[in-house]
């Protein structure tokens, strides 16, 4: 098994506290949870960046070539991890982006993720507009106010309702690749060298944000660890590897973050059949760029054999595998301390 792929699917699950006693919910049906809330960056963004003044956009071909609605703002050829999780949880469709979510559809959840966003507010500023994690938390407060109005005639309180929902948070990638390791050395790099000090600084901020999410009523929170960012085609094209398969100093820095993230979880991947191409994008990427070139340039036809769609974002097949192992772990390293299937049953 390729060691890069074996470690890329690192998943850390944060199950904050004991779940509430069962309550009668407004949304009825086969869903395993009443609602799904998604926070994150371009790995999870399903359209929130479309109306922003930003370079971090993907609402054009060939993005969405394998998605029924075509280019929607997803940074992928098809579905993302949150899309697959919604399917596994028996939702009839993915939850809408916050930018377009209206009316009673928010009862089933909202996606707040934004391409280019990070744990730190300054992360991704080279792109222009993006919605940082702090702003996503503020947007969630707006949703909570709207939900409270929708539930005002129900016997279910807003806290009981939110306590049954599933939250996913996938943040930190941009804090490294377009902040700490952005050439030339950025201010955070100079202020927090060596990398372990930056990891401590980042985890402290992340801890505060996750506690804010908990204080807003979230009780079932899934936190994704970072993959091997030094193996991204974008980083391979930017930094020397000195004969290694990946940029080792980036992977070493990310490991410091993941180790502290697991400790944070304590306190409060792996068979990939059919995937062969692990170091190159499927779509045509312009020199010096990370995203797919706009237009009708034909991407690879064997997309199920590629890990990466562009130089940064995974393909649909990889997202499906990641979501599958997060939902139903087959080894202890897939999810910690429990997988999503068991989490939503508690």
Secondary structure, DSSP 8 states (H G I E B T S, - for coil): --HHHHHHT--EEE--S--------SS-SS-SSS-EEEEESTTT-BSTTTTSSBS----STTTTTTSTT--SSBSSSS--HHHHHHHHTT-SS--EETTT--GGGGGG-EE---TT--SSTTTTGGGB----HHHHHHHHHHHHHHHHHHTTTSSS-HHHHHHHSEEEEE--HHHIIIIIT-SS--HHHHHS-SHHHHHHHHHHHHHHHHHHHHHTT--EEEE-----GGGSHHHHTTS--TTSSS-HHHHHHHHHHHHHHHHHHHH-----TT--EEEEESS-B-TT-SSB-SSS----S-GGGEEESSSSSB-HHHHHHHHHHHHS-SSTTTSSS--HHHHTT-
